[in-house]
Every structure is written in structure tokens, then in C-alpha cells.
């Protein structure tokens, strides 16, 4: 269950009500889904990429309160995606490379 506020802080213009966790998540995560899909496709194949990305989004929402810096959202989501793919295929030989290159 989520607390009253998330630890992710985004500056709000004066006079504008702060966004809820759900609103912030819904605004910030969708633009990053294509990168998550590319990473998942590279690691588990295109047939399982959407399932992996969906599961990664679910896990990200469940752990949203531990994300402290909104600037770290992209690497955080991609790391969740990579870790999930490793869990799904623990014996597969994965390419070793910088995640930012995906």
C-alpha cells in the first residue's frame, strides 16, 4: 500500500495542486515504454517483450515509493526490465553491454 506521498519530488508551479503518485506514474512512465520494449525484446525475444514490459511496469508501480529522484526514472525502469528478463530466462546467455545503448 502506498503512503500519503511518494518520495519522488517534481517541482510544481505555484497554485497548482501536487500530483498524486498515480498521476505522476501515469504521466512519466508511458514515454519510456518503447525503450522498455526494446530492452525486453533484445533479452527475451519479441514474442515475450510486451509481457515482460507489462510485468516490469507493474513491479515499478509496486516499488514507486522507493524511487527518490525523478531524473533516475529511465535507468530505474530499464533495470527493472532487465532484472525481470534475467529472472524469466536465468540460463540464457544475455548480451553484455551498456543499457543506455538500447
DRENTORKOL-3810 file (N, C-alpha, C; in nm, 4 decimals):
REM DRENTORKOL-3810
@n.u->0.0836; n.v->-0.1188; n.w->0.0000; ca.u->0.0000; ca.v->0.0000; ca.w->0.0000; c.u->0.0870; c.v->0.1235; c.w->0.0000
@n.u->0.0465; n.v->0.2245; n.w->-0.0651; ca.u->0.1233; ca.v->0.3471; ca.w->-0.0789; c.u->0.0996; c.v->0.4381; c.w->0.0404
@n.u->0.2017; n.v->0.5173; n.w->0.0707; ca.u->0.1899; ca.v->0.6179; ca.w->0.1761; c.u->0.1188; c.v->0.7399; c.w->0.1208
@n.u->0.1103; n.v->0.8429; n.w->0.2021; ca.u->0.0432; ca.v->0.9648; ca.w->0.1600; c.u->0.1127; c.v->1.0315; c.w->0.0417
@n.u->0.2448; n.v->1.0282; n.w->0.0406; ca.u->0.3168; ca.v->1.0913; ca.w->-0.0693; c.u->0.4326; c.v->1.0055; c.w->-0.1129
@n.u->0.4676; n.v->1.0194; n.w->-0.2361; ca.u->0.5814; ca.v->0.9452; ca.w->-0.2886; c.u->0.7089; c.v->1.0187; c.w->-0.2547
@n.u->0.8188; n.v->0.9467; n.w->-0.2576; ca.u->0.9460; ca.v->1.0114; ca.w->-0.2340; c.u->0.9975; c.v->1.0798; c.w->-0.3597
@n.u->0.9312; n.v->1.0597; n.w->-0.4742; ca.u->0.9702; ca.v->1.1285; ca.w->-0.5969; c.u->0.9148; c.v->1.2689; c.w->-0.5898
@n.u->1.0014; n.v->1.3662; n.w->-0.6050; ca.u->0.9575; ca.v->1.5052; ca.w->-0.5979; c.u->0.9775; c.v->1.5723; c.w->-0.7322
@n.u->0.8697; n.v->1.6316; n.w->-0.7820; ca.u->0.8743; ca.v->1.7055; ca.w->-0.9064; c.u->0.8232; c.v->1.8445; c.w->-0.8759
@n.u->0.8965; n.v->1.9463; n.w->-0.9203; ca.u->0.8576; ca.v->2.0840; ca.w->-0.8923; c.u->0.7213; c.v->2.1141; c.w->-0.9554
@n.u->0.6354; n.v->2.1775; n.w->-0.8787; ca.u->0.5027; ca.v->2.2154; ca.w->-0.9257; c.u->0.4952; c.v->2.3678; c.w->-0.9327
@n.u->0.4327; n.v->2.4199; n.w->-1.0375; ca.u->0.4126; ca.v->2.5648; ca.w->-1.0435; c.u->0.3262; c.v->2.6101; c.w->-0.9254
@n.u->0.3481; n.v->2.7311; n.w->-0.8814; ca.u->0.2720; ca.v->2.7844; ca.w->-0.7689; c.u->0.1233; c.v->2.7869; c.w->-0.8023
@n.u->0.0424; n.v->2.7485; n.w->-0.7065; ca.u->-0.1019; ca.v->2.7476; ca.w->-0.7247; c.u->-0.1559; c.v->2.6218; c.w->-0.7897
@n.u->-0.0697; n.v->2.5278; n.w->-0.8250; ca.u->-0.1127; ca.v->2.4033; ca.w->-0.8869; c.u->-0.1042; c.v->2.2930; c.w->-0.7811
@n.u->-0.2107; n.v->2.2189; n.w->-0.7677; ca.u->-0.2133; ca.v->2.1106; ca.w->-0.6685; c.u->-0.1094; c.v->2.0053; c.w->-0.7051
@n.u->-0.0401; n.v->1.9503; n.w->-0.6063; ca.u->0.0575; ca.v->1.8451; ca.w->-0.6355; c.u->-0.0109; c.v->1.7222; c.w->-0.6947
@n.u->0.0608; n.v->1.6545; n.w->-0.7826; ca.u->0.0058; ca.v->1.5348; ca.w->-0.8443; c.u->0.0117; c.v->1.4185; c.w->-0.7453
@n.u->-0.0832; n.v->1.3291; n.w->-0.7591; ca.u->-0.0807; ca.v->1.2068; ca.w->-0.6793; c.u->0.0236; c.v->1.1126; c.w->-0.7393
@n.u->0.0571; n.v->1.0082; n.w->-0.6645; ca.u->0.1503; ca.v->0.9076; ca.w->-0.7157; c.u->0.0993; c.v->0.8488; c.w->-0.8469
@n.u->-0.0281; n.v->0.8163; n.w->-0.8515; ca.u->-0.0858; ca.v->0.7547; ca.w->-0.9706; c.u->-0.0779; c.v->0.8491; c.w->-1.0900
@n.u->-0.1052; n.v->0.9770; n.w->-1.0684; ca.u->-0.0973; ca.v->1.0744; ca.w->-1.1780; c.u->0.0465; c.v->1.0906; c.w->-1.2264
@n.u->0.1386; n.v->1.0975; n.w->-1.1339; ca.u->0.2797; ca.v->1.1129; ca.w->-1.1683; c.u->0.3291; c.v->0.9909; c.w->-1.2468
@n.u->0.2933; n.v->0.8722; n.w->-1.1991; ca.u->0.3322; ca.v->0.7482; ca.w->-1.2651; c.u->0.2735; c.v->0.7442; c.w->-1.4061
@n.u->0.1451; n.v->0.7754; n.w->-1.4171; ca.u->0.0757; ca.v->0.7718; ca.w->-1.5462; c.u->0.1321; c.v->0.8740; c.w->-1.6441
@n.u->0.1884; n.v->0.9812; n.w->-1.5957; ca.u->0.2456; ca.v->1.0827; ca.w->-1.6817; c.u->0.3891; c.v->1.0490; c.w->-1.7226
@n.u->0.4673; n.v->0.9951; n.w->-1.6305; ca.u->0.6103; ca.v->0.9787; ca.w->-1.6535; c.u->0.6497; c.v->0.8446; c.w->-1.7154
@n.u->0.5739; n.v->0.7390; n.w->-1.6927; ca.u->0.6143; ca.v->0.6068; ca.w->-1.7398; c.u->0.5825; c.v->0.5814; c.w->-1.8877
@n.u->0.4654; n.v->0.6143; n.w->-1.9406; ca.u->0.4347; ca.v->0.5801; ca.w->-2.0803; c.u->0.5385; c.v->0.6239; c.w->-2.1843
@n.u->0.5997; n.v->0.7415; n.w->-2.1729; ca.u->0.7004; ca.v->0.7764; ca.w->-2.2733; c.u->0.8233; c.v->0.6839; c.w->-2.2724
@n.u->0.8429; n.v->0.6096; n.w->-2.1639; ca.u->0.9581; ca.v->0.5215; ca.w->-2.1514; c.u->0.9281; c.v->0.3773; c.w->-2.1923
@n.u->0.8030; n.v->0.3469; n.w->-2.2191; ca.u->0.7645; ca.v->0.2102; ca.w->-2.2555; c.u->0.8340; c.v->0.1612; c.w->-2.3832
@n.u->0.8483; n.v->0.2420; n.w->-2.4885; ca.u->0.9198; ca.v->0.1911; ca.w->-2.6061; c.u->1.0620; c.v->0.1444; c.w->-2.5745
@n.u->1.1335; n.v->0.2154; n.w->-2.4891; ca.u->1.2682; ca.v->0.1726; ca.w->-2.4501; c.u->1.2622; c.v->0.0422; c.w->-2.3717
@n.u->1.1625; n.v->0.0286; n.w->-2.2857; ca.u->1.1456; ca.v->-0.0949; ca.w->-2.2096; c.u->1.1171; c.v->-0.2117; c.w->-2.3040
@n.u->1.0344; n.v->-0.1890; n.w->-2.4041; ca.u->1.0024; ca.v->-0.2935; ca.w->-2.5017; c.u->1.1261; c.v->-0.3346; c.w->-2.5820
@n.u->1.2087; n.v->-0.2369; n.w->-2.6202; ca.u->1.3308; ca.v->-0.2692; ca.w->-2.6947; c.u->1.4256; c.v->-0.3538; c.w->-2.6108
@n.u->1.4425; n.v->-0.3162; n.w->-2.4847; ca.u->1.5299; ca.v->-0.3925; ca.w->-2.3949; c.u->1.4758; c.v->-0.5343; c.w->-2.3784
@n.u->1.3468; n.v->-0.5456; n.w->-2.3510; ca.u->1.2857; ca.v->-0.6774; ca.w->-2.3313; c.u->1.2965; c.v->-0.7627; c.w->-2.4570
@n.u->1.2727; n.v->-0.7038; n.w->-2.5726; ca.u->1.2816; ca.v->-0.7788; ca.w->-2.6978; c.u->1.4231; c.v->-0.8296; c.w->-2.7209
@n.u->1.5214; n.v->-0.7490; n.w->-2.6855; ca.u->1.6603; ca.v->-0.7901; ca.w->-2.7029; c.u->1.6967; c.v->-0.9053; c.w->-2.6093
@n.u->1.6327; n.v->-0.9101; n.w->-2.4938; ca.u->1.6700; ca.v->-1.0103; ca.w->-2.3934; c.u->1.5844; c.v->-1.1365; c.w->-2.3960
@n.u->1.4548; n.v->-1.1229; n.w->-2.4204; ca.u->1.3677; ca.v->-1.2408; ca.w->-2.4162; c.u->1.2982; c.v->-1.2692; c.w->-2.5485
@n.u->1.3210; n.v->-1.1852; n.w->-2.6471; ca.u->1.2580; ca.v->-1.2041; ca.w->-2.7770; c.u->1.1319; c.v->-1.1210; c.w->-2.7906
@n.u->1.0972; n.v->-1.0917; n.w->-2.9138; ca.u->0.9823; ca.v->-1.0047; ca.w->-2.9386; c.u->0.8504; c.v->-1.0668; c.w->-2.8944
@n.u->0.8421; n.v->-1.2003; n.w->-2.8959; ca.u->0.7167; ca.v->-1.2661; ca.w->-2.8558; c.u->0.6836; c.v->-1.2414; c.w->-2.7083
@n.u->0.7840; n.v->-1.2300; n.w->-2.6233; ca.u->0.7618; ca.v->-1.2107; ca.w->-2.4793; c.u->0.7871; c.v->-1.0677; c.w->-2.4328
@n.u->0.8268; n.v->-0.9797; n.w->-2.5231; ca.u->0.8663; ca.v->-0.8443; ca.w->-2.4844; c.u->0.7520; c.v->-0.7655; c.w->-2.4198
@n.u->0.6329; n.v->-0.7720; n.w->-2.4764; ca.u->0.5211; ca.v->-0.6962; ca.w->-2.4193; c.u->0.4854; c.v->-0.7463; c.w->-2.2801
@n.u->0.4853; n.v->-0.8785; n.w->-2.2623; ca.u->0.4559; ca.v->-0.9341; ca.w->-2.1295; c.u->0.5613; c.v->-0.8894; c.w->-2.0286
@n.u->0.6869; n.v->-0.8910; n.w->-2.0698; ca.u->0.7945; ca.v->-0.8504; ca.w->-1.9802; c.u->0.7824; c.v->-0.7025; c.w->-1.9445
@n.u->0.7523; n.v->-0.6195; n.w->-2.0427; ca.u->0.7381; ca.v->-0.4763; ca.w->-2.0167; c.u->0.6191; c.v->-0.4497; c.w->-1.9243
@n.u->0.5091; n.v->-0.5198; n.w->-1.9464; ca.u->0.3921; ca.v->-0.5023; ca.w->-1.8583; c.u->0.4241; c.v->-0.5433; c.w->-1.7151
@n.u->0.4921; n.v->-0.6547; n.w->-1.7003; ca.u->0.5282; ca.v->-0.7007; ca.w->-1.5668; c.u->0.6259; c.v->-0.6028; c.w->-1.5013
@n.u->0.7185; n.v->-0.5489; n.w->-1.5796; ca.u->0.8127; ca.v->-0.4505; ca.w->-1.5260; c.u->0.7395; c.v->-0.3243; c.w->-1.4799
@n.u->0.6395; n.v->-0.2812; n.w->-1.5552; ca.u->0.5605; ca.v->-0.1642; ca.w->-1.5157; c.u->0.4860; c.v->-0.1921; c.w->-1.3858
@n.u->0.4299; n.v->-0.3123; n.w->-1.3741; ca.u->0.3603; ca.v->-0.3498; ca.w->-1.2503; c.u->0.4560; c.v->-0.3472; c.w->-1.1321
@n.u->0.5748; n.v->-0.4038; n.w->-1.1503; ca.u->0.6742; ca.v->-0.4043; ca.w->-1.0419; c.u->0.7209; c.v->-0.2628; c.w->-1.0090
@n.u->0.7327; n.v->-0.1790; n.w->-1.1112; ca.u->0.7723; ca.v->-0.0403; ca.w->-1.0869; c.u->0.6661; c.v->0.0315; c.w->-1.0034
@n.u->0.5408; n.v->0.0102; n.w->-1.0351; ca.u->0.4336; ca.v->0.0732; ca.w->-0.9578; c.u->0.4377; c.v->0.0251; c.w->-0.8129
@n.u->0.4589; n.v->-0.1040; n.w->-0.7940; ca.u->0.4642; ca.v->-0.1590; ca.w->-0.6588; c.u->0.5816; c.v->-0.1010; c.w->-0.5788
@n.u->0.6868; n.v->-0.0610; n.w->-0.6478; ca.u->0.8057; ca.v->-0.0077; ca.w->-0.5809; c.u->0.8213; c.v->0.1436; c.w->-0.5994
@n.u->0.7196; n.v->0.2086; n.w->-0.6498; ca.u->0.7262; ca.v->0.3517; ca.w->-0.6821; c.u->0.7758; c.v->0.4355; c.w->-0.5649
@n.u->0.7373; n.v->0.3994; n.w->-0.4454; ca.u->0.7730; ca.v->0.4812; ca.w->-0.3286; c.u->0.9226; c.v->0.4805; c.w->-0.2975
@n.u->0.9988; n.v->0.3855; n.w->-0.3526; ca.u->1.1427; ca.v->0.3844; ca.w->-0.3237; c.u->1.2229; c.v->0.4671; c.w->-0.4235
@n.u->1.1614; n.v->0.5108; n.w->-0.5331; ca.u->1.2308; ca.v->0.5955; ca.w->-0.6296; c.u->1.2428; c.v->0.7353; c.w->-0.5701
@n.u->1.3653; n.v->0.7799; n.w->-0.5490; ca.u->1.3878; ca.v->0.9086; ca.w->-0.4818; c.u->1.4071; c.v->1.0251; c.w->-0.5768
@n.u->1.4521; n.v->0.9965; n.w->-0.6971; ca.u->1.4888; ca.v->1.1036; ca.w->-0.7894; c.u->1.4209; c.v->1.0797; c.w->-0.9240
@n.u->1.3363; n.v->1.1709; n.w->-0.9644; ca.u->1.2650; ca.v->1.1567; ca.w->-1.0916; c.u->1.3610; c.v->1.1496; c.w->-1.2095
@n.u->1.4793; n.v->1.2093; n.w->-1.1971; ca.u->1.5793; ca.v->1.2039; ca.w->-1.3035; c.u->1.6305; c.v->1.0614; c.w->-1.3247
@n.u->1.6144; n.v->0.9754; n.w->-1.2262; ca.u->1.6604; ca.v->0.8369; ca.w->-1.2343; c.u->1.5535; c.v->0.7418; c.w->-1.2855
@n.u->1.4399; n.v->0.7932; n.w->-1.3253; ca.u->1.3280; ca.v->0.7069; ca.w->-1.3642; c.u->1.3636; c.v->0.6146; c.w->-1.4808
@n.u->1.4216; n.v->0.6682; n.w->-1.5872; ca.u->1.4519; ca.v->0.5852; ca.w->-1.7042; c.u->1.5467; c.v->0.4708; c.w->-1.6690
@n.u->1.6629; n.v->0.4968; n.w->-1.6097; ca.u->1.7503; ca.v->0.3833; ca.w->-1.5764; c.u->1.6869; c.v->0.2872; c.w->-1.4759
@n.u->1.6066; n.v->0.3398; n.w->-1.3853; ca.u->1.5403; ca.v->0.2557; ca.w->-1.2861; c.u->1.4429; c.v->0.1596; c.w->-1.3548
@n.u->1.3595; n.v->0.2110; n.w->-1.4467; ca.u->1.2646; ca.v->0.1256; ca.w->-1.5187; c.u->1.3363; c.v->0.0237; c.w->-1.6065
@n.u->1.4421; n.v->0.0668; n.w->-1.6725; ca.u->1.5156; ca.v->-0.0264; ca.w->-1.7578; c.u->1.5849; c.v->-0.1339; c.w->-1.6751
@n.u->1.6345; n.v->-0.0999; n.w->-1.5581; ca.u->1.6971; ca.v->-0.2001; ca.w->-1.4720; c.u->1.5934; c.v->-0.3002; c.w->-1.4233
@n.u->1.4735; n.v->-0.2549; n.w->-1.3894; ca.u->1.3658; ca.v->-0.3463; ca.w->-1.3510; c.u->1.3351; c.v->-0.4409; c.w->-1.4665
@n.u->1.3289; n.v->-0.3867; n.w->-1.5873; ca.u->1.3014; ca.v->-0.4680; ca.w->-1.7063; c.u->1.4103; c.v->-0.5723; c.w->-1.7274
@n.u->1.5356; n.v->-0.5313; n.w->-1.7191; ca.u->1.6477; ca.v->-0.6238; ca.w->-1.7370; c.u->1.6442; c.v->-0.7334; c.w->-1.6305
@n.u->1.6257; n.v->-0.6944; n.w->-1.5061; ca.u->1.6228; ca.v->-0.7936; ca.w->-1.3979; c.u->1.5089; c.v->-0.8936; c.w->-1.4171
@n.u->1.3944; n.v->-0.8450; n.w->-1.4593; ca.u->1.2811; ca.v->-0.9331; ca.w->-1.4852; c.u->1.3139; c.v->-1.0322; c.w->-1.5966
@n.u->1.3748; n.v->-0.9844; n.w->-1.7032; ca.u->1.4117; ca.v->-1.0728; ca.w->-1.8148; c.u->1.5124; c.v->-1.1774; c.w->-1.7692
@n.u->1.6071; n.v->-1.1387; n.w->-1.6864; ca.u->1.7031; ca.v->-1.2355; ca.w->-1.6315; c.u->1.6305; c.v->-1.3415; c.w->-1.5479
@n.u->1.5294; n.v->-1.3004; n.w->-1.4722; ca.u->1.4537; ca.v->-1.3951; ca.w->-1.3896; c.u->1.3737; c.v->-1.4912; c.w->-1.4763
@n.u->1.3208; n.v->-1.4422; n.w->-1.5867; ca.u->1.2405; ca.v->-1.5269; ca.w->-1.6745; c.u->1.3253; c.v->-1.6296; c.w->-1.7476
@n.u->1.4494; n.v->-1.5961; n.w->-1.7766; ca.u->1.5386; ca.v->-1.6844; ca.w->-1.8528; c.u->1.6751; c.v->-1.6903; c.w->-1.7853
@n.u->1.6828; n.v->-1.7536; n.w->-1.6686; ca.u->1.8087; ca.v->-1.7491; ca.w->-1.5923; c.u->1.9260; c.v->-1.8206; c.w->-1.6581
@n.u->1.9020; n.v->-1.9140; n.w->-1.7467; ca.u->2.0127; ca.v->-1.9889; ca.w->-1.8063; c.u->2.0523; c.v->-1.9369; c.w->-1.9438
@n.u->1.9798; n.v->-1.8416; n.w->-1.9952; ca.u->2.0093; ca.v->-1.7882; ca.w->-2.1281; c.u->2.1331; c.v->-1.6989; c.w->-2.1224
@n.u->2.2152; n.v->-1.7030; n.w->-2.2258; ca.u->2.3311; ca.v->-1.6149; ca.w->-2.2350; c.u->2.2851; c.v->-1.4804; c.w->-2.2888
@n.u->2.2935; n.v->-1.3785; n.w->-2.2034; ca.u->2.2492; ca.v->-1.2452; ca.w->-2.2421; c.u->2.3667; c.v->-1.1634; c.w->-2.2927
@n.u->2.3393; n.v->-1.0722; n.w->-2.3856; ca.u->2.4466; ca.v->-0.9839; ca.w->-2.4322; c.u->2.4895; c.v->-0.8914; c.w->-2.3190
@n.u->2.6161; n.v->-0.8692; n.w->-2.3094; ca.u->2.6664; ca.v->-0.7788; ca.w->-2.2071; c.u->2.7007; c.v->-0.6469; c.w->-2.2751
@n.u->2.6316; n.v->-0.5448; n.w->-2.2390; ca.u->2.6558; ca.v->-0.4140; ca.w->-2.2981; c.u->2.5944; c.v->-0.3064; c.w->-2.2104
@n.u->2.6217; n.v->-0.1842; n.w->-2.2437; ca.u->2.5659; ca.v->-0.0748; ca.w->-2.1669; c.u->2.4176; c.v->-0.0649; c.w->-2.1950
@n.u->2.3394; n.v->-0.0510; n.w->-2.0906; ca.u->2.1952; ca.v->-0.0417; ca.w->-2.1061; c.u->2.1560; c.v->0.0847; c.w->-2.1805
@n.u->2.2334; n.v->0.1896; n.w->-2.1696; ca.u->2.1985; ca.v->0.3148; ca.w->-2.2376; c.u->2.2073; c.v->0.3020; c.w->-2.3893
@n.u->2.2779; n.v->0.2013; n.w->-2.4382; ca.u->2.2894; ca.v->0.1825; ca.w->-2.5828; c.u->2.1633; c.v->0.1208; c.w->-2.6424
@n.u->2.0746; n.v->0.0692; n.w->-2.5602; ca.u->1.9499; ca.v->0.0110; ca.w->-2.6098; c.u->1.8495; c.v->0.1200; c.w->-2.6235
END
